[in-house]
Amino acid sequence: MKTLTVSIREARTDLCTLIKQVQAGARITLTSHGRPAALLVPVEPASAPWRVQHPDDPKRYGDLQSPVIDPRPTETELRACYDDPEEIRLLNRFGNESM
């Protein structure tokens, strides 16, 4: 793999050419005041997403949804928490529509 060292100042004026060289496989070190500041390297081709060889049996984990889904509060429970009848009506309405 070809490696080049170019100052940032030079890279600004000749960026298109440098990008073409990187696409061809070159690695370019950009320097600022003689010190390495950045590295231009070709993009690696995307690989296939990682997959498990043998997935687990979902039955092994039991019921995962039940602990998450809480039952809707009753009218009595809502009245104990809220004083405004309009708010209770809206909460009941929202609960009925979400089923």
N, C-alpha and C positions, 0 to 999 in steps of 0.2 A: 504494500500500500504506500503510495506516494505521500510524503509529509512536507508541507510548505510552512514557512514562517513569514507573516506579512504584518506590517504595522496597521493599526486601525486607520490611520490617515490614508494609506494606500488602498485599504479595503473599501473605504467610502467611495473612492473614485472608480474602482474597478470591481464592484460587488457582483455584477451579473457574470463576469468572467469567472470569478472565484466560485460562485454557486455552480456553474457548469462543471468546473473542475471537481467540486465536492460530489456532484451527482455522478461523475465518472469514477469516483472511488477515492479521491484524494482526501487527506485530513489537513486542515489549515489551522495553524495556531495564530491567533491575532494577538499582537503585542501592543502594550502601552508603555512608552518610555523604555523600550527594550525588555520589558518583563511580560511574560505570558498573561493575557487577560481573559481570553475566551478561546474556545475550540469549535471549529466548524467541521462537522462529521456528517456522512451520509445517513439518511433515515433508514432504519432497519425495516424490512418488509414486515407487515403485520402477520402474526402467527395465529393459528387457530386458538380459540378460547380454551382455557384449561378445563378439563372435565375429569370427574372421578371415574376410575376404571369400573368399580362395582358400587353403585349407589346403595345406601342403607335402605332397609325395609322401614317404611313409615310407621307400620304397626308397632315397631320397637319403641317409639316415643310416646305412644298413647294419644290421648285426646289433647291437642294443643290449643284448640279453639275455645273450649268451654271456660278456661280461666280468664280469657280475654273479654268474652261477651257477657256483660252484666245484664241482669234482668231490668226491665224498665221500672222506675219507681211507681208506686200506686198513687192514687189521688190523695189518700190520707198522708202518705209520706211527703208529697209535694206541698200540701197545706201546712205541714209542720215546718217546712223550710222557707216557704214564701208567703208573704202577706197579701200581695196583690193578686186578686182573682184573674185579672187579664193575663198576668204572667203565667199563672197556673194553666189557664186555658191554652196559651201558646205552647207551653211545655208539653201538655197532653197531645195537642195537635201534632207537634213535631214528632213525638214518640210514636203516634199512630201511623204517620206517613213513613217512618223509617223502617217499618217491618216489611 
